[in-house]
Structure formats: structure tokens, C-alpha cells
Amino acid sequence: MKDLGAIINVLKELLPELRDRFGVSKIAVFGSFSKGSQTKDSDIDIYVEFDKVPGLKFMELAEFLENALGKKVDLITPIGLKTIRNRKVKEDIERTLTYV
């Protein structure tokens, strides 16, 4: 993936399957791609909310997105976001969320 726009386009295309197969209710990109500061080695940081607890499907979702986007993906959920103790890191994530 080259830029945020390309990632958003792929995720928009996949959204029906993400909802049906994984129970995704919201999905957003954050971090370097959202800020436009990515490098060729950057992973794609994705925030995801689910209709219900995904269980093992969480790992399947990460693999599915990595295959679809062609890059390593780091997923974070609302619970994961709440557990971040560093206020600046948490605020940076919240500020750069780009929803699909």
C-alpha cells in the first residue's frame, strides 16, 4: 500500500465481508499512514470495533487484512486503546484515527 487513500479504498471494498465474516462494526487507520509519515517499512495501524467479542477471529482478521493490504498490520481495539498508559501515545492514536 502506498498511501492512506489506497488503504481506505481497499478497506471500503472489504467492509461488507469484514462485517459479515468478522463482526466488524467500525474500522479506522491511524499512525504513520494516517499522518502521511509512513516509510517503506511501516506497518499499517488499524483500530477496529466489533459487534461482539471476536475471540480467535481477531487473529484471523489480522491475517486477512495483511493479505489484502500486502503489509504487516497492527490491530487495536477500544479495550486495547483504554489500556495504553502513556497519555500522549493514546491521544496521538485518537487524533489520527481515519475512519472508513
Beta strands, then each sheet from edge to edge (+ up, - down):
strand 1: 24-30
strand 2: 44-50
strand 3: 73-76
strand 4: 98-99
sheet 1: 3+ 2+ 1- 4+
end
